[in-house]
Amino acid sequence: MARPDPTVFSEKVRLVSTAVEAARGADRRHFDFTGEVAPGVRLVLSEAGDVPLALSLWTRQEDIAALCGDGSVPAAAALLAIDGVQARAATDAGFTVDLAQFKRSQPHPDVYYTLLDRSSERHVNAVLHGLVPGLNAHPVAA
């Protein structure tokens, strides 16, 4: 598997981070998937109480390997990531984001991730509720 150029990939991470910040500031916050904000990356929008969350869902294998910092990462359907700033903000507001259940990206130290074997909305919803128990209840498409 070809790994992305580190400079180009850092720019992609920056682009996704900018999209995450914009999504967190948007008026509409509920469980939803955005369109691609970068090739192979969508956002998962949710909220815990009144704290907006926007996690990135990465599906390209080369991006997953680059975020993990290891080209030998086992095949995964997707990688769900959150930045440390919003995880700490949610926790400070009383909604635990259990970073112990995430792995810390070696090449991007403020990115925490979990690998997923499926990337369906239902599966991502279930995983997200396990990682952030205080998420608001919301309907999920089948």
C-alpha positions as CSV (number, residue, x, y, z in Angstrom):
1,M,0.0,0.0,0.0
2,A,1.4,3.4,-1.0
3,R,1.6,5.8,1.8
4,P,0.7,9.4,1.2
5,D,3.4,12.1,0.9
6,P,3.7,13.4,4.5
7,T,3.5,17.1,3.4
8,V,0.4,16.4,1.3
9,F,-1.2,14.3,4.1
10,S,-0.5,17.0,6.8
11,E,-2.4,19.4,4.5
12,K,-5.3,17.0,4.3
13,V,-5.4,16.6,8.1
14,R,-5.4,20.4,8.4
15,L,-8.3,20.7,5.9
16,V,-10.3,18.1,7.8
17,S,-9.5,19.9,11.1
18,T,-10.9,23.1,9.6
19,A,-14.0,21.3,8.5
20,V,-14.4,19.8,12.0
21,E,-14.2,23.3,13.6
22,A,-16.7,24.7,11.1
23,A,-19.1,21.8,11.7
24,R,-18.9,22.2,15.5
25,G,-20.0,25.8,15.1
26,A,-22.9,25.1,12.8
27,D,-26.5,25.6,14.1
28,R,-27.7,22.1,13.3
29,R,-26.2,19.4,15.5
30,H,-27.5,15.9,15.6
31,F,-26.3,12.5,14.5
32,D,-25.6,12.9,10.8
33,F,-23.0,12.2,8.2
34,T,-21.7,15.0,6.0
35,G,-20.5,14.6,2.4
36,E,-16.8,14.3,1.9
37,V,-14.8,17.2,3.3
38,A,-11.7,15.7,1.7
39,P,-11.2,12.6,-0.5
40,G,-12.3,9.6,1.6
41,V,-13.2,11.6,4.7
42,R,-16.7,12.5,6.0
43,L,-17.7,14.0,9.3
44,V,-20.0,12.4,11.9
45,L,-21.9,15.1,13.7
46,S,-23.5,14.6,17.0
47,E,-23.8,16.3,20.4
48,A,-23.6,15.5,24.1
49,G,-26.0,17.8,25.9
50,D,-25.3,21.2,24.3
51,V,-21.7,20.3,23.4
52,P,-21.4,19.8,19.6
53,L,-19.1,16.9,18.4
54,A,-17.7,16.5,14.9
55,L,-15.6,13.4,14.4
56,S,-13.9,12.5,11.2
57,L,-14.5,9.2,9.4
58,W,-11.6,8.1,7.3
59,T,-12.1,5.3,4.8
60,R,-9.0,5.2,2.5
61,Q,-6.6,2.5,3.6
62,E,-3.5,4.7,2.9
63,D,-4.9,7.5,5.1
64,I,-5.8,5.0,7.9
65,A,-2.2,3.7,7.8
66,A,-0.8,7.3,7.8
67,L,-2.9,8.3,10.8
68,C,-2.0,5.2,12.7
69,G,1.7,5.8,11.8
70,D,2.0,2.2,10.8
71,G,1.7,0.8,7.3
72,S,1.1,-2.7,8.7
73,V,-2.2,-1.7,10.3
74,P,-4.7,-4.5,9.9
75,A,-7.4,-3.9,7.3
76,A,-10.1,-1.8,8.7
77,A,-13.2,-0.4,7.0
78,A,-12.7,3.0,8.5
79,L,-11.0,5.0,11.2
80,L,-13.1,7.3,13.5
81,A,-11.1,10.2,14.8
82,I,-11.6,13.0,17.3
83,D,-9.2,15.8,18.3
84,G,-8.1,16.2,21.8
85,V,-9.5,19.8,22.1
86,Q,-13.1,18.8,21.6
87,A,-12.7,15.6,23.6
88,R,-11.5,17.7,26.6
89,A,-14.2,20.3,26.0
90,A,-17.0,17.7,26.2
91,T,-15.4,16.1,29.2
92,D,-15.1,19.5,31.0
93,A,-18.8,20.0,30.3
94,G,-19.6,16.7,32.1
95,F,-19.9,14.4,29.0
96,T,-17.1,11.8,29.1
97,V,-15.2,11.2,26.0
98,D,-13.1,8.2,27.1
99,L,-9.8,8.8,25.4
100,A,-8.5,5.5,26.9
101,Q,-10.7,3.7,24.4
102,F,-9.0,5.6,21.5
103,K,-5.4,5.3,20.3
104,R,-3.3,8.4,19.9
105,S,-1.9,9.1,16.5
106,Q,1.8,9.1,16.6
107,P,2.3,11.4,13.6
108,H,-0.6,13.7,14.6
109,P,-0.5,13.7,18.4
110,D,-3.7,15.6,19.0
111,V,-5.7,13.1,17.0
112,Y,-7.3,10.1,18.7
113,Y,-8.8,7.3,16.8
114,T,-10.5,4.0,16.8
115,L,-10.5,1.5,14.0
116,L,-13.9,0.2,12.7
117,D,-14.6,-3.0,10.9
118,R,-17.8,-1.5,9.3
119,S,-18.6,2.1,8.4
120,S,-22.4,1.9,8.2
121,E,-24.4,4.7,10.0
122,R,-25.8,2.1,12.5
123,H,-22.3,0.7,13.3
124,V,-20.7,4.2,13.7
125,N,-23.7,5.2,15.9
126,A,-23.2,2.2,18.2
127,V,-19.5,2.7,18.4
128,L,-19.9,6.4,19.1
129,H,-22.4,5.8,21.9
130,G,-19.8,3.4,23.5
131,L,-17.1,6.0,23.3
132,V,-19.2,8.9,24.5
133,P,-21.9,7.5,26.7
134,G,-23.7,10.8,27.2
135,L,-24.6,11.4,23.6
136,N,-28.1,12.6,22.9
137,A,-30.5,10.0,21.7
138,H,-31.3,10.2,18.0
139,P,-32.8,8.1,15.3
140,V,-30.5,6.2,13.0
141,A,-31.2,5.1,9.5
142,A,-31.3,1.3,8.9
